[in-house]
Amino acid sequence: MFAVTVEKRDSDTLLPLILKFIKPGSIIRSDHWKVYFAIEYLDMDLGDGLTLPLYQWEGVNHSKHFKDPVTQVHTNTIEGTWNGIKRMVPVHKRTTKQVQGCLFEFIWRRANEGNLWNGLLAALRDVKYDY
């Protein structure tokens, strides 16, 4: 899991983040927000006019249903994650300066759920700071 803050929610912002953080060959599932349709057109040039899609995009049209009856695609997991983030991040910390640190803490806690103490010890052991 990862989460980043963005200045704008548009394809010029979203697509470079997908290319930077999501491994080619991944399946990306989302709703039918128009920006996501461009994911299907992110491809790798193989030469000789041949291209290979970088990602497989699967969407659910929420104006018709919340779970696609054919593909079974839904966005319940990410919706639940966003609700968890909103509950954990107080309104007064939802500023550009503070929200990324709160997202990092949420991701760390989720990754170490049920084992926070050992996660903390591992972080103290493994994290290196340049002075």
N, C-alpha and C positions, 0 to 999 in steps of 0.2 A: 504494500500500500504506500502511496505517496500523496501529498497534497501541496499545492503551491498557491500563493496569492497572485492575483493578476490585476492590472490596472483596468483593462477592458475585457469584456467577454465577446470576442469576435474571432473570425477565422485567422486574421493576421496574428493574433496572440495565441490562440489555441493550437493551431497546427504546428508551429515550431516547438511548442512544449511537448506535443505528442512525439515528434521526431527525436527530441532530446531525451525523454524519459521512458518511452515505451518501446520495448524490444520488438524489432521487426518480426513478423510472423504471429504476433499476438492477436487475439480476438478482442475487439473493443465493442462493448455493448452499451447502448445509450437510448435515450428517448429520441424523438424525431425533431429535435431542435435543428433548424436549418443549417447551422454551422457544422454539425456532425456529418452531414451528407458528403462533405469534401474529403472525409477520411478515406473513402473508397478510391479517390483519385491520387492518393499519395503512393507513388510507385518508384521502382528502381529501374533505371535505364540499363538494359542488357546489351545494347548495341544492335545494329541491323534492324532498327525499328521495333525491337521487342522490349516489352516492359514487364515487370513483375510487381504485383501489388505488395505493398509493405505490410498492410494490415487487413484483417477481415473485419468488416463492420456489420454488426447486427443491431437492429433497432426495434423499438416498440412504439407504436403510434398511440399515445395516451388519449387522443380524442376518440379512439375506437375501443381500446381495452388497456388494462394495466399489465396484462401478461399476454403476449402474442400466442394465440391458440395453436398455431402451426409450429413455430420455432421454439416456443416456451421462453422467449427472451422477456426479461422484466428488469426493472431498475430498483427493486425493493432493497437490495443490499446497499447501494450507494445512498438511497434516500434515508435509510436507517443510520448509515455512517454520518451523513450530514446532520441529522437530528442529534446524534451523540456529540458531534463537534459543537453544535450550537448550545447544547446543555452545558458543556464543559467550559466553553469560552465565555466569560462574563461580557455583557454588553460594553462595559467601559474599557475592555481590552481588545475590542474589535476595531483597532486602528492599524494603519499601515505599519507603524513602528512595532506593534506588539503582537499582531495576529500570527505572523510566521512562527514565532517562538511557541505560541499556544498550539499551533498545528503540529509542530515538531513533538511537543509533549504528548499530544493526543496519539500520534503515530507510535511513539515510544511505549506509551502505556498499553496500547492495543497489542503491540508486538510482544510485550512482556506480561500480559494479563495472566494473573494467577501465580506469577513468579517475579514480582517487582524487586525483591531484595537481591536475588541472583542477577537480575538484569542490571541493577545499580552497580553491583560489584564488578560485573563484566564491563560496564561502561567506564568505570573508574580505572580498570586495568587497560582497556583497549584504546580509549580516546586520547589522542595526542594533540597538544596545543603547540603552535609555533609562537615563540616569544619574540 
